[in-house]
């Protein structure tokens, strides 16, 4: 009998399930990334706040930038600031958003910063003079080591009105630096009740002076 031709070999097709699964997993990962980025989980990015309405209030500060606060840079186009995160007086996580509804004078300081130490008594007096339901001086300490030292320094120097806020990682400084609002120490910002920057100061000021009080009162609409 003549040899019969051998049947053609057929390669068994590979199941497409793993490939489909891979595509599905990639799609899910992308969806999670998008959701994470739009739900506020992607760090402390600035919230989507329309700060255009803050422009007239910022403009009202401009005539007060004189004397002891002449170096303050008043925002011409107010912008939302990053939602900074730091520890509150009780050690619990606090963010800038927790101060919505209040005008804030945000100050970054450290015990190793001589100009910072010099202006702390004035900031304490400012809080004592104008602090209340509609205004707070939020002084954030960024000492990276010996975390008991800043509290002890405040007590030793009779600074007892300011609430104690801290960020040993100094991330608050880096986040403000990334948006062009921090260049050295101390750094101070005046922020409206919606979280919009009204004014910025790189360096110290006499915050208990009449010039500074006029500026803060203007930020409060008084």
Secondary structure, 3 states (H helix, E strand, C coil): CCCCCCCCCCCCCCCCHHHHHHHHHHHHHHHHHHHHHHCCCCCCCECCCCHHHHHHHHHHHHCCCCHHHCCCEECCCCCECECCEEECCCCCEEEHHHHCCCEEEEEEECCCCHHHHHHHHHHHHHHHHHCECCEEEEEEECCCCCCCHHHHHHHHCCCCCCCCEECCCCHHHHHHHHCCCCCCCCEEEEECCCCEEEEEEECCCCCCCHHHHHHHHHHCCC
